[in-house]
Amino acid sequence: MKKSLILLTALALFDATPGVAAKGDRWVGPQFGGSVPTSDFTKSAKTGFQGGLAATYMETEQAGIGVDVAYHLWSGSNDANADAVARFGPGSELKFSAIQATAHVLYAFRTGGKARPYAKIGFGPYWLKTKVDTRTYTYNVGDALQKFGYNMGAGVNFNVSPTQDIGIGGMYHVIVTGGPGPSAGSRSAVNLFTLGVSLMWGAGAK
């Protein structure tokens, strides 16, 4: 239910009235690309993919707020799959996934041209899930865990029409899992980097 409401909110930002890079503009569209484990997460997972929907409402010509809803999927690393084989039998493989539903703040830099670089930060819940695929069945390792996370990154959007942008961007994500980290007082986390493309449709304020 929560994820459906977030998706409907994102879609509601879109309207049929044209508008480009101005206060009150709304941009919404799909984004997809690679999802790359970093830090300790590389011990468990290989590079996977991510896809979802992004929406931004421009409070000013340069600053906007919005949401990112995405699904991430990774296969197990060689070591993790070897452990799965030892526990569940030949052909067993680990799979990891995450559903991201984060709010963001975006700042677009003035260039005077068709390319509009931006910086972006986000925060909110991620739902993490682990499962084991065997030759005979799929085993879910516990329920999906809701964890708080944040992300930061940058990219550039290229304006191809008054109401359409094509973009490329990268984000670094930190999902705090809540367990003790390697140093005193720290918290363990799932860390990953996403690099992807987006196709955004824009609408101006009435």
N, C-alpha and C positions, 0 to 999 in steps of 0.2 A: 504493500500500500504506500509506504513512504517513497519508494523508488518511482512508483507511478505518478505521485504528486509532483515530484521533482521534474520528471519528464514533461508533464503537462505545463508546469511553470515555465520551463525552457521554451516549449513550443508557443506559449502565449506571448512571448516577447516578439514574435514575428508578426508582421502585418503587411498588407499588400502595397502600402504607400512607399514610393522610392525615397531614398536618402543616403548620402554618403558622407562619412567622417564629420558628423555634426552632432551637437547636443540633442539628445532624444533618439538617436539612431538605435535600432535593434538589429543584432546580427545573430543568426542561428544556422547550424549546419553540422554535417558529420565530420569526424576526424578519425584517422586510423594510422597505424604504423607499428614499429617495433617496440617491445617492452624488454629492457635489458637489465637483468639482475646485477647488482654491484655489492661490494663489501661481502659480508658473511653469507648473503643470499646466494652468491655464486656457488657455494658448496652444495646447495640443495637444488637449484634450478638452472635451466639453460635459457637462452634468449627466446622470448615468445612474441606475442602480438597483443595489440590493444586496439579497440575500436569503440566509438561512442558518439555522443552528441555534445556540442558546446553552444552556449548562448551568452551574449553580452549586451548589456544596455549601457549606452554611453551617457554618463552624467554630464560630461563636458565634451569638447571636441577631442580631448586627449585621454581622459580618464573614464573608465567604465567598470561596471560590476556585473557578475554573471555566475553561471554554474557550468560544471563539467560532469557529465555522467558517462562512465566508460567501463568496459569489461576487459580485464587483463587475463591472459592464459599463458602458463609456462609448463613445459615438460620437465621431468626430473633430470638432474645431472647424472653423469655416469656412476658416481659413487652412490648417489641416492637410489638409483635404479638397481644397483648391485645389492644394496641393503634390502630393497623391496623383493628382489628375487630370492634372497636368503630367507626372508620371512614368509612370503606368500607363494613361492614356487616359480619355475621358469616362465619367462614371458611377462612377468609383472612389471609395471611401470608406475612411477609416481606422477601425478599431475597437480599443479597448483593454480589457483585462480583468485581473482580479486574483483569486486565490484566497487567502483569509485563514484562517490556522489559529493563533490566538493564545491564550495563557493570560491569565487576568485575576484581579484582586483587586477585590472589591466591598465597599463599606461602606454599610449601610442606616441611615438616620437614624430615631430614634424619634419618632413623632408621636401615637401613641395612637388613630389612626383607620384608615380603610381605605386611605388614600393613604400610600405608603412611598417617599419620595425616597431616592436613592442617588447615590454617586459611584463611579467605576469607572476603573481603569487596566489596560492590557493590553500584552503584548509577545510577539513571536514571528515566524515566517516569513510572508511574502507571496510568491506566485508571480505575476509580472507577464508579460503577453503582449501583443504587438502584431500585428495582421493587416490586410491590405488586401483589401477586397471589390471586385472588378471585375465587369464585365458577363458575363465568361466564366469566372472562376475566383476562388478565395480563396488569397491568398499570405500565409503566416506569416512575419513578419519575425524570423527567428531562433527559437531555442527559448525556452520559458518560463524566466524568470530568477527564481531564488529569492533574495529579499532580506530582511534583518531590518527590522522595523518596530515601532512602538509607537503606542498610542492612549490617549486620556484623555477623559473626559466625565462626563455626569450624566443622570439621568432620574427618572421616578417610576413606580412600579407601583401599580395599583389592585386591591385584593383583591375579587373578585366572587363567590368561593365559598371554602370551606375549603381547596380544592386547586387554585384557578385564579386567576391574575393577568393583567390586561391592562396593558401598559406603553407608555410613550413615552420615547424617549431620544435624545440626540445624542452623537456621538463625533468627536474630531479625530484623524486618522491621519497619521503621518509614516513613509513607507517610504524608508529610506536606500538610494539607488541606487549609491553608492560612487564616483561621479565627483566632480571638483572643483566646488566651489560658487562663488558670486559673490564671496566674500570670502576672504582668506588663511586657510588652515587649515580651511575649512568643507567640508562634504560635500553634494553635491546630493541632492535627495529628491523623491519624489512626495508631494504633500500633498493631503489631501481631508477633507471633512466629511460624516458620515453622519447622517441624521435618519430615525428609523423607529419602527415599532410592533412589539410582541411579544405573544405569547400563551403564557403559561407555565403548566405543570402542576407541582404540588408533591407531594412525598411525604416523610413523616417518618421518622426513624430508628426501627428496631424496638427 
